[in-house]
Amino acid sequence: MNETVNNPKPWWQSKTVLGVIVMAASGVASQTGLAELTAADQAAIVDWLLSAVGIGAAGFAIWGRVIANQRIG
């Protein structure tokens, strides 16, 4: 842990900083009318996100089993 503290990464490599930038940009876009979505667009986005999360979860489970050190059971 001390090595991480002594050798910090650049700010643009921080997932937290990038997440905050995306969040702020989406808030600005929403408030300025740049991101006005119809109900159909919102439903399509939600469907896509739910599918992506399901696929990601399956991939994560498979990856976890592949790198596991012990057998199940």
C-alpha positions as CSV (number, residue, x, y, z in Angstrom):
1,M,0.0,0.0,0.0
2,N,2.8,2.4,0.7
3,E,4.1,2.0,-2.9
4,T,0.7,3.2,-4.1
5,V,0.7,6.3,-1.8
6,N,4.3,7.2,-2.8
7,N,3.7,6.7,-6.5
8,P,0.3,8.3,-7.2
9,K,-1.2,7.9,-10.7
10,P,-2.1,10.9,-12.9
11,W,-5.6,12.3,-12.3
12,W,-6.8,11.3,-15.8
13,Q,-6.3,7.6,-14.9
14,S,-8.6,7.8,-11.9
15,K,-11.9,6.0,-12.4
16,T,-13.4,8.3,-9.7
17,V,-12.3,11.5,-11.5
18,L,-13.5,10.2,-14.8
19,G,-16.9,9.2,-13.3
20,V,-17.3,12.6,-11.8
21,I,-16.5,14.3,-15.1
22,V,-19.1,12.1,-16.9
23,M,-21.7,12.7,-14.2
24,A,-21.1,16.5,-14.4
25,A,-21.3,16.5,-18.2
26,S,-24.6,14.6,-18.1
27,G,-26.0,17.0,-15.6
28,V,-25.0,20.0,-17.8
29,A,-26.4,18.3,-20.9
30,S,-29.6,17.6,-19.1
31,Q,-30.0,21.2,-17.8
32,T,-29.1,22.9,-21.0
33,G,-31.5,20.8,-23.1
34,L,-28.8,18.9,-25.0
35,A,-29.9,15.6,-23.7
36,E,-33.7,15.7,-24.1
37,L,-34.9,12.1,-24.6
38,T,-38.3,10.8,-25.6
39,A,-40.0,8.1,-23.5
40,A,-39.1,5.6,-26.2
41,D,-35.5,6.7,-26.1
42,Q,-35.4,6.3,-22.3
43,A,-37.0,2.9,-22.5
44,A,-34.4,1.8,-25.2
45,I,-31.5,3.0,-23.0
46,V,-32.9,1.2,-19.9
47,D,-33.3,-2.0,-21.9
48,W,-29.8,-1.8,-23.3
49,L,-28.3,-1.1,-19.8
50,L,-30.1,-4.0,-18.3
51,S,-28.9,-6.3,-21.0
52,A,-25.3,-5.0,-20.6
53,V,-25.4,-5.5,-16.9
54,G,-26.6,-9.1,-17.3
55,I,-23.9,-9.9,-19.9
56,G,-21.3,-8.2,-17.7
57,A,-22.4,-10.2,-14.6
58,A,-22.2,-13.4,-16.5
59,G,-18.7,-12.5,-17.8
60,F,-17.6,-11.6,-14.3
61,A,-18.9,-14.9,-12.9
62,I,-17.1,-16.9,-15.6
63,W,-13.9,-14.9,-15.1
64,G,-14.0,-15.5,-11.4
65,R,-14.4,-19.2,-11.9
66,V,-11.5,-19.3,-14.4
67,I,-9.0,-17.6,-12.0
68,A,-10.2,-19.4,-8.9
69,N,-7.7,-21.4,-6.9
70,Q,-10.0,-23.9,-5.4
71,R,-12.7,-26.2,-6.7
72,I,-16.3,-25.7,-5.8
73,G,-17.9,-28.3,-3.5
